Amino acid sequence: QGQLVESGGGLAQPGGSLRLSCVVSGFTLNLRYYAIGWFRQAPGKEREGISCEGSTVSAGRTWYEDSVKGRFTISRDNAKNTVYLQMNSLKPEDAAVYYCAMADSGYGCYQSSQGRFIHQSDFEFWGQGTPVVVSS
C-alpha cells in the first residue's frame, strides 16, 4: 500500500520560510510517472490547490495559484521519491494544513479548455497533512 508522508510544517514568523517535504513510498512506479500537487486547508475553509506539476515523463508544466506565485516553489527529486514545497515570504493567511498528493500521469495538473489548471478530484493519493502556523 503506497503512502505519502509530509513533514516540515511548524511555526514561522511573517516573512519567514519553511520547506515542506513529502516522501512517497510503496508504489510500483517511480515518482516520475505521477503528477504532484500541494493543497492546503485553513480552518473553516475548503481545501484548495496551490501548486502542481505534471509528471516528469510527460514533461508536465508547473502551476501556482495567484496568492502563492513568486513566493512558493514546487519541486521533486524522483531519485529520492520526494516532493518539496519551498515557502518564502510567508504571510499569516498562509496558515493551514498542507497536503501533498499524486495523480496518474496526464491527470491532475493540466490546463483544461476552461483555463483551469489543477484538478483536485484527479489526485488519488494523499498524505496526512502537516500544519503551518504563521505568527509573530
C-alpha positions, 0 to 999 in steps of 0.5 A, a space after each residue: 500500500 503506497 503512502 505519502 508522508 509530509 513533514 516540515 510544517 511548524 511555526 514561522 514568523 511573517 516573512 519567514 520560510 519553511 520547506 515542506 517535504 513529502 516522501 512517497 513510498 510503496 508504489 510500483 512506479 517511480 515518482 516520475 510517472 505521477 503528477 504532484 500537487 500541494 493543497 492546503 486547508 485553513 480552518 473553516 475553509 475548503 481545501 484548495 490547490 496551490 501548486 502542481 506539476 505534471 509528471 516528469 515523463 510527460 514533461 508536465 508544466 508547473 502551476 501556482 495559484 495567484 496568492 502563492 506565485 513568486 513566493 512558493 516553489 514546487 519541486 521533486 527529486 524522483 531519485 529520492 521519491 520526494 516532493 518539496 514545497 519551498 515557502 518564502 515570504 510567508 504571510 499569516 493567511 498562509 496558515 493551514 494544513 498542507 497536503 501533498 498528493 499524486 495523480 496518474 500521469 496526464 491527470 491532475 495538473 493540466 490546463 483544461 479548455 476552461 483555463 483551469 489548471 489543477 484538478 483536485 478530484 484527479 489526485 488519488 493519493 494523499 498524505 496526512 497533512 502537516 500544519 503551518 502556523 504563521 505568527 509573530 
